[in-house]
Amino acid sequence: MEITEHQPDPSHIMKIGMGFFTSKVLLTAVNEGLFTHLVHKPQSINDIKKRMNWNCTDRHAMDFLDTLHSLGFLNREGVGLDSIYSNSLESNVFLDEDKNSYIGGMLKMANNRLFRFWADLDLAIKTGEAQNESKHGDDIFEAIYSDHGRLKEFINAMTGVQMGNFVGFANSFDFTEYKTLCDIGGSGATLSIQVALHQPHMSCTSLDLPPVEPIANENIQKFKVTDRVKAISGDFFVDDFPKADVIVMGNILHDWGMDKKQVLIKKAYDALPENGAFVVIENIIDNERNSNIFGMTMSLNMLIETQNGFDYTLSDFDHWTSKAGFSSVELLPLAGPSSAAIAYK
């Protein structure tokens, strides 16, 4: 008798369950600056070990590099200890620290902070408590903003994870009827810079806490948009939002619990003119909650990092913005799992 019934296969379970093996290989390579080093010329195992100051055996170095090759991050000539390695196209574009397209900042923060905090996800689920620096009595944002090195890493991380979204938004959102934009919690002013570069008629303001302003100004000067982008200091819970035709929040709204989300939405409404647009750029979860896995795991990351923060669906966003007085919403897909949820006044 022929068996047609589907046979259970454990491979998917093992692939996901042991996924941290391959994740940590990539995170380690980024943190070590391997891809930036390999931009200059292909290297042998021995050359890489010397340059990167690795003291493991040649065979373990080969295991590490061949894993990166098998995952598509490195090209390889030859097989074995005499192999020569170089970057793949994507690694060359996105993981070279000297390029403006670099997205490794988020991966470095994942390696240096999040990887260890996620080891305690079980505790977060059981206790409902954050599992980051706050476990030692520190406020996460105070801990980051009080240390310049950590702050710069955090800003680079946010830039890396959002760059494709910001460029996509700057190109695909219809700015025709608008002249001014304010990015609330604008970090390194990356979104404002991209809008200014792609929309010459727009003037943009990036608002964040005082320690961020020098970093934002450095980026504004680097991209030569000082005539249309400015960075200002402020606390978005304490201060009124600057008036603007478009109010944007990139990876801000998901940091907070329901009450504070509603406060920020109402402040955006009050700062906008009639027909103005409120835009949040995040990993908006699909309304059916079954396909944007990254959005749902990012929401778990908010539990790890903030305790009360969470990601949400467009339906959630529609409900909250309607409560604040907005008349309609729409979704603008951006890069990967991210979207711009837009509410119109």
N, C-alpha and C positions, 0 to 999 in steps of 0.2 A: 504493500500500500504506500503510495507516494505521500510524503509529508509536505504539505503546502503551508502549514502554520508558521508564522514568523518565529524564528529562533532568537531567544534573548542573546544580546551581545554586550559584554561588559566594557568594551573598548571606550565608549563615550564616557562612562563613569570614571574610568582610570585617567582618561585624557584631562577631564576637568579637575578631578581630585588631585592629580599630581601636576597641575598646570603651573604651580609656583616654581617648579624646577626651571622651566624655560623662561618664565617671567624674570626670575632672578638673574639668569644668564644675561638677558638683554639689559636689565637695569644696571648690572655690574659693569658691563661694557660701556654704557653711556657714562656712568659715574667715573670710570677710569679715563674717559676721554679717548677711548680706542679709535672711534670713527673719525674724530678730528685728526688724530695722528696719521691714520691711513689715507687721508685725503692727498697727501703729498706724493706718495709712491707706494706700490705694492711692497709687502714685507714678508720675510721668512719668520718662522716661529722664533728662531734665535734672536733676530733683530727686534721683534715685538717684545720679547721677554726683557731684553736689555733696555729698550726705550721706556717700557712701562714699569720697569723695576719689579718684575714678577719673580718670585723665588720658588715657584712650584716646579715640578719636573717638566721636561719637554713633553712627555706624554699627556700630562694633565693640561698643559697649555694647549696642546693639539685638540684634546677633548673639548675644551672651552671654545676654541676657534671653529672647530668643525660643527659644533652645535649651532653657532651663529651662522655658519654657511648653510647648514641644513634648514634653518629657519628662514633663509632668504636675506639675511642682513649682510653677509660677506660673500664675495666671489672667491673662488679658489682655483689655483692651477696646480695640478698634481694631486697625489694622495700619499699621506704619511708624513713623516717628520721633515721631509724636504719640501713640503707644500709652500706655496706663495699665496698670500691673502691680500685682498683689496675690498673696498666698499662696494656694495650694490648701489644702483642708481638712487634708490630711496634713502639709503643710509647717507650717501654723499650729499643729498639735498637737505634732508631733515635732521641729521644727527651730527653735522659739522658745526661746532660752536662758533665758528667765524662767519657763518652765513646768516643773513636776516631771516631765512626760512627755518632756522633751528627750532625744533620743538622739544629738545631734550630737557628743558628746565623742569617740566612736570615729571619726567621720568627720574630725574635726579631727586626731586622731593619724594617721589614714591619710594626710591631706594633708601633715602636717608631718614625718612619719617614714617610714611604710610605703611610700608611693608611690615615694620615692627608693630605698629598699632593694630593692623588687621589681624595679627596673630591672636589678638584678644577679642575677636568678633563674637565668640561664644559668650564672653563675659558681658559684652555690650547688649546682646540679645536677652540674656538672663536678667541683667540689672537695669537696663534702660539708661545706662550711664556712658558718657564719652570715655574713650580709652587712649587719649593723647596726653599732652602735657598737663591737662587739667587733673589727671589722676594724682599729681603731686601738688595740687592746690593752685596751679597757674591758670590764668585765663588764656585761652589759645591765642586770641588776637593780641593781647598785651604781650605775651611771650614772643610772638613773631615780630611785632612792631617795635619792641624795645631793643632788639638785636639787629644791627644794620646788616650783618652778613646773612642772617636767617631771613630778614625781610627781603633782601635782594634775591635770595633763592626762591622765596615764595612768589615774588613778582615775576621772576623769570618762568616759574612753573605756570602761573596763570597765563602769561603771554604764550607759552608753548602750547598749552592745551586749547587756547582760544584763537590763535592766529588765523587758522583756516576759516573759522566762523566769522571773525571780524572782517576779513577780506571778502568773504562771501556776502556778508550783510552790506558792506560798503558798495558792492557792485550790484546787488539784486534788489535791495529795498528801493522803493520809489521816493526819491528825495525831491521831486519836482516842486511840490508845494511848500517845501520847508527851507529855512535859511539857517537855523541855529539848532545845536544839539548839545546836551549835557549828559555826560557819562557819570553816573553816581557810583562811587566806589571804583573809580577809573584806573586804579593801580598805576601802571607805568604809562598811561595815556595811549596805549596801543590802539584801542578802538577809535578814539578821536583822531589819531594820526592817519589811520587807514581811510576813514571817511573823508578827511581833508585831502588826502592824496587822490582819491577816486571821484570826489565830488567837489570841484573847485569853487562852487558857490557857497559851500557850507562853512560856517564858523563853529568851532567846537570847544567845549570846556570839560576838563577832566577833574572831578572832585574826589579827594580822598583825605585821609588823616595827614597831619603835618610832616611826619617822617617820610612820607611817600613823595612829597612835592619835588625834592631835588632829583630823585630818580626819574620822575616823569619829565621834568624840564630837560634833563640830559637826553632823553629819547626824543623829545620835541625838537631840540636843536640838531640832533643827529640826522633827522629826516627833513630838516630845513622847512618846517611849517610853523615857525614862530609867529607868522603874521595871521594865522587862522586857527591856531590851537593854543590854549593856555591851560595851565594847571593851577588849581586853587585848593587851599586847605579848608577842611570842614568835617564835621561829624554828622553823617546823614540821619542820625536819630535826634540830634540836638538842634541842628540848623535847618532853616527852610531850604528847599532845593532852589537853585538858580532857575529863573524863568527861561524856558527854551521851547522851541517847536517840537522837539523830539527829546524824550527822556529815556535813557538806556541804562539797564543794569545787566552786566555780564557776570554770571556766577555769583550773584549777590543774594537774590531772593531766597534761594534754597538754603542759605546759611541759618535761617531763622525759623522759629516756631510760628504757629498760626497768627497769634496776636501781633507779633512784630511784622510779619508779612503784610498784614492788613494796614498797619501804620505806614509802611513804605509805599504801598500802592496808593493810599489816600494822599500822601505827600506828593507823589508823582502827578496825581490828578490835579491837585491844587496849583502845581507849577506850570501846567500846560495851558495853552490857549484853546479856544474852541477848535475842533478838528485836529488837535495835536495828537501825537502818537506816543504811547508808552511801550517800550520794547524790553523784553527780558530774553537774554541769550543764554540758554542752558540746555541740559539734556532732557527735553520735555518728553515725559513718558507717554506712550500711546494710550488712548482712552480705554482700550481693551486690556491694557497692562499684561501683554504677553509677547511683545516683540522687541521693545527697546530695553534689552537686558542691561546695557551700560547705564541707562537712566536709573533703573531700579537699584543697581549696585552702587551708583553714585549716591543715591538716597541713603543706602546703608553706610556709605562713607561719611555722610552728614551725621549719622548716629555716632560713628567713631570719633568724629572731630568736634561736633557741636552739641550733641545729645538731643536738642529739640529741632534742629534743622531737618528738612526733607525735600526731595524733589517731587514733582507733581505732573498731572496731565493737563492738556489744554482745557478740558472740561472743568477742572479745578480752577484754573486761571480765569476762565470765563465767569465762573461763579463769584470769585473774589473781586474781579474788576467791575463786574456789574453792581456789586454791593457798594463800591466806591463811587459809582456814577458813570462809568464808561459805557458807551453805547454798543460796541461790537468788538469782536476779536477775530484774528486770523492767525494761521501758522505758516511761517516761511522756513522750509527745510534748509539747513546749511550743511556743514561738513559732518560726515559720519552720523553719529547718533544725536547730533545737536540741532536745535531749531531756534528760530526767533518767534516767541509768542508775542503778538502785537495787539494792544488794546487801543481803540480810538475814542477820543473824547467827543 
